[in-house]
Amino acid sequence: MRGWWQELAGLVLPSDCAGCGAARRVLCEGCRGALGGGRAGRVRPAARRAGPVGLPVVVAGAAYEGVVRAVVLAHKERGALPLAGPLGAALAAAVLRADAEGEGGGAGDLVLVPVPSARPTLRARGHDPARRVALAAAARLRAGGVPARVAPVLRLRRRVADQAGLGARERLENLAGALRVCAGGTRAVEGARIVLVDDVITTGATLAEAARALRAAGLRVRAAAVVAASADSFGGETVGNSYRAKNS
């Protein structure tokens, strides 16, 4: 578990840019621009014409390559906590478009529901990357005049294997029925415009299972949004820079 001193050090001590290695910058302006949300658009899971059954509309904020990949991994695996803000910018742009293009579900508040991680994974990392980035995205949306909040209502109901190295079918089998809505979770998000959020989409199995769990609790999922997806998963459309310009 990360100690409080590690969190403090991550916030106040200078380090090299997580994207390009520029000295004494957590993230330089050039690399920050790669996460500005200018490429936000609909995506499909890698190597699939259509995602798993039940997968909602998915929008990604950036392509998972180069700088973006480096920043995601630095935040997720190495605990570079200040990177949640720039990653939240990419996710906010994705959420905004997902909310606009989603397939119905709620007319109330915009609620971001992060995909949960297994407890052993959280202990190893010392933080919850998806939830931390979701909070940063919601704060950025509110700053831009879009009321939004985070509701971490999903829980794992059983142990699952590490997804790394598993194929699309194996991931679906690994996660089938693994998630549930926590006690009181339904009331917390009922009637809201629910957007599932995660850092990266690969096969779509995780988001499909999360959507299934919410629907099983009687909730409607509007769409899903992720920080990044592989470059070849984008459908060709990209969102304009109006959100980025307004909130930069």
C-alpha positions in Angstrom: 0.0 0.0 0.0 1.3 3.4 -0.9 2.1 5.5 2.2 0.9 9.1 2.6 4.5 10.2 2.0 4.5 8.6 -1.4 1.3 10.4 -2.4 2.8 13.7 -1.2 6.0 13.1 -3.0 4.1 12.4 -6.2 2.4 15.7 -5.9 5.2 18.0 -5.0 8.5 16.6 -6.3 9.5 17.4 -9.8 10.1 14.5 -12.2 10.7 13.9 -15.9 7.8 14.2 -18.3 6.0 10.8 -18.4 5.4 11.2 -22.1 8.8 12.3 -23.6 11.2 12.4 -20.7 11.7 16.2 -20.7 13.5 17.1 -17.4 11.7 18.3 -14.3 8.2 18.3 -15.8 5.5 15.8 -14.8 4.0 16.3 -18.3 5.2 18.9 -20.8 2.8 21.0 -22.8 3.4 19.1 -26.0 2.5 15.7 -24.4 -0.4 17.3 -22.5 -1.8 18.3 -25.9 -2.0 14.6 -26.9 -4.5 14.2 -24.1 -6.6 17.2 -24.9 -9.5 15.2 -26.3 -9.1 16.5 -29.9 -9.3 13.0 -31.3 -12.3 11.7 -29.2 -14.5 9.4 -31.3 -16.4 6.2 -31.4 -14.3 3.0 -31.3 -14.8 -0.7 -31.6 -12.9 -3.4 -29.8 -9.6 -4.4 -31.4 -9.8 -7.1 -34.0 -13.6 -7.3 -33.9 -16.2 -5.9 -36.3 -18.6 -5.7 -33.4 -18.0 -5.8 -29.7 -19.3 -8.4 -27.2 -23.1 -8.8 -26.8 -24.4 -6.0 -24.6 -21.5 -3.6 -25.2 -22.8 0.0 -25.3 -21.6 2.8 -27.6 -17.9 3.4 -26.7 -16.0 6.6 -27.2 -12.3 7.0 -26.6 -10.5 10.3 -26.0 -7.2 9.4 -27.6 -5.2 6.7 -29.5 -3.4 4.3 -27.2 0.1 4.7 -28.6 3.3 6.8 -28.0 2.8 9.5 -25.5 -0.7 8.5 -24.5 0.3 4.9 -23.8 3.3 6.0 -21.7 1.2 8.4 -19.6 -1.5 5.8 -19.0 1.0 3.2 -17.8 2.9 5.8 -15.7 -0.3 6.7 -13.8 -1.7 3.1 -13.7 1.3 1.0 -12.9 3.9 3.4 -11.4 1.6 5.6 -9.4 2.3 8.9 -11.0 -0.8 10.4 -9.4 -0.5 14.0 -10.9 -1.1 12.4 -14.3 -4.8 11.8 -13.4 -5.6 15.4 -14.4 -4.3 15.2 -18.0 -5.8 11.7 -18.4 -9.1 13.1 -17.0 -9.1 15.7 -19.8 -9.1 13.0 -22.4 -11.8 11.0 -20.6 -13.9 14.2 -20.2 -13.9 14.7 -23.9 -14.9 11.1 -24.5 -17.7 11.3 -21.9 -19.0 14.4 -23.4 -19.4 12.8 -26.8 -20.6 9.5 -25.4 -23.4 11.4 -23.5 -24.4 13.1 -26.7 -24.4 10.0 -28.9 -25.5 7.4 -26.3 -28.4 5.0 -26.9 -30.8 6.5 -24.3 -31.0 5.9 -20.6 -31.9 8.6 -18.1 -32.6 12.2 -18.3 -31.1 13.2 -14.9 -27.6 13.9 -13.8 -24.6 12.8 -15.8 -23.0 10.0 -13.7 -19.6 8.4 -14.4 -19.5 4.8 -13.2 -15.9 3.5 -13.2 -15.1 -0.1 -13.8 -13.7 -1.7 -10.6 -10.4 -3.4 -10.1 -9.8 -6.6 -8.1 -8.6 -5.9 -4.5 -5.2 -7.6 -5.0 -4.6 -5.3 -7.9 -5.6 -2.3 -6.0 -3.3 -3.3 -3.1 -0.4 -3.8 -5.5 -0.9 -0.5 -7.2 -1.7 1.4 -4.1 -4.5 3.4 -5.8 -7.6 3.0 -8.0 -6.6 4.4 -11.5 -10.0 4.3 -13.1 -11.7 6.0 -10.2 -9.0 8.6 -9.8 -9.2 9.5 -13.6 -13.0 9.5 -13.4 -12.9 12.0 -10.6 -10.6 14.2 -12.6 -12.8 14.0 -15.6 -15.9 14.8 -13.7 -14.2 17.9 -12.1 -13.1 19.0 -15.6 -16.7 18.6 -16.9 -18.1 20.6 -14.0 -15.5 23.4 -14.6 -16.8 23.5 -18.2 -20.4 23.9 -17.1 -21.5 20.3 -17.4 -22.8 18.9 -14.1 -21.2 15.5 -13.6 -20.4 13.2 -10.7 -18.7 9.8 -10.1 -20.6 6.9 -8.6 -18.4 3.8 -7.9 -21.3 1.4 -7.6 -19.9 -1.7 -9.2 -18.2 -4.5 -7.3 -16.5 -7.8 -8.1 -18.6 -10.7 -6.8 -15.9 -13.3 -7.3 -12.2 -13.7 -8.1 -11.2 -13.2 -11.7 -7.9 -14.1 -13.5 -5.5 -11.4 -14.7 -6.8 -10.3 -18.1 -3.3 -9.8 -19.5 -2.5 -12.4 -22.1 -6.1 -13.6 -22.5 -7.8 -13.6 -25.9 -11.2 -12.1 -26.6 -13.2 -15.3 -25.8 -11.1 -16.0 -22.7 -11.8 -12.5 -21.4 -15.5 -12.9 -21.9 -15.5 -16.2 -20.0 -13.3 -14.9 -17.3 -15.6 -11.9 -16.6 -19.0 -13.5 -17.2 -21.2 -12.7 -14.2 -18.3 -11.3 -12.2 -19.7 -7.8 -11.5 -22.7 -6.6 -9.4 -24.1 -3.4 -8.2 -23.4 -2.7 -4.5 -26.1 -2.3 -1.9 -27.7 1.1 -2.3 -26.0 1.5 -5.7 -29.2 1.4 -7.7 -30.7 4.4 -5.7 -27.5 6.3 -6.2 -27.7 6.3 -10.0 -31.3 5.6 -10.8 -32.7 7.9 -13.5 -29.2 9.3 -14.3 -27.4 9.4 -17.6 -25.0 6.6 -16.8 -21.7 6.5 -18.7 -19.3 3.6 -17.9 -15.7 4.7 -17.7 -12.3 2.9 -17.9 -8.8 3.7 -18.9 -8.4 1.5 -22.1 -10.6 -0.7 -24.1 -9.1 -3.9 -25.7 -11.7 -6.5 -26.4 -14.7 -4.8 -24.8 -15.3 -7.7 -22.4 -14.9 -5.6 -19.2 -17.3 -2.8 -20.3 -19.8 -5.4 -21.6 -19.8 -7.1 -18.2 -20.1 -3.8 -16.4 -23.1 -2.9 -18.6 -24.7 -6.3 -17.9 -24.4 -5.8 -14.2 -26.0 -2.4 -14.3 -28.9 -3.7 -16.5 -29.4 -6.6 -14.2 -30.0 -4.1 -11.4 -32.7 -2.4 -13.5 -30.5 0.5 -14.6 -30.0 1.8 -18.2 -26.5 2.5 -19.5 -26.3 5.4 -21.9 -22.8 4.7 -23.2 -19.2 4.0 -22.2 -16.1 6.2 -22.4 -12.4 5.4 -22.1 -9.2 7.4 -22.0 -7.7 5.6 -25.0 -8.1 2.8 -27.6 -5.9 1.4 -30.3 -5.5 3.7 -33.3 -7.1 1.2 -35.6 -10.2 0.9 -33.5 -11.5 4.4 -34.3 -14.4 4.6 -36.7 -12.8 7.5 -38.6 -14.8 10.3 -37.0 -13.3 12.7 -34.5 -14.9 15.3 -32.3 -14.1 18.9 -32.9 -11.8 21.0 -30.6 -14.6 23.1 -29.1 -14.5 21.3 -25.8 -10.7 21.4 -25.6 -10.6 25.1 -26.5 -13.3 26.0 -24.0 -11.6 24.2 -21.1 -7.9 24.5 -21.9 
